[in-house]
Amino acid sequence: MGSIVILFLIVIGACVLKNYLSSAKFKGQFGEHVVAQSLTKRLDPAVYHVINDVMLDDGMGGTTQIDHVVVSKFGVFCVETKNYSGWIFGDERGAQWTQSLPGGRKHHFQNPLRQNYKHIKVFAQQIKMEEAGVHHVIFFIGESTIKTRDKLPPSVCENGTEAAAFIHSFTEPVLDEGDVEEILRRIEMMRVANTAANRAAHVDYLHRTHGA
């Protein structure tokens, strides 16, 4: 009897683990970790400051969460991570993009450029910067292929090499060292504490406002 109970518990545990590993929450967290490591590896830390998981008050009773912020004398980059497989179809202005999976399955999701626009707007307001100095980076990871590259800006990247190349393409300094230090100080001052309660409140806010 004891061995049957142990086997049962192992099966249940394996099922729970499988469900967790396939969940959107795990994929999102894993994707953010991969991107953080990729950016840190490819961007000189003496020039580019990578800050992960920046949550800010959006001024409308909720919060916005930016996966990664890169601060440098060449500007600020808000990085949105997308962990998808399959083929990705979309254009710069469309409200939704499409993920096409084997077997004809399709999944529609919000245009990440639009999603990131809100991040940039809130960031610029809270950190007191001009929006023109804050740039999009959309970073797809996983086994995905973007099939409509000709309809998208170079800020939409399939891997770390592309993301780093896009960031490195900004070569004209627009901030001095004092500006960079002040932006970093404001981020730390304005970001919402990364606690379980605040993360839960952020997810609840997304469900209430976007049904996400």
Secondary structure, DSSP 8 states (H G I E B T S, - for coil): -HHHHHHHHHHHHHHHHHHHHTSHHHHHHHHHHHHHHHHHHHS-TTT-EEEEEEEEE-SSSSEEEEEEEEEETTEEEEEEEEE--EEEE--SS-SEEEEE-GGG-EEEEE-HHHHHHHHHHHHHHHHT--GGGEEEEEEEESSEEES-GGGS-TTEESSHHHHHHHHHT--S--S-HHHHHHHHHHHHHHS----HHHHHHHHHHHHHHH--
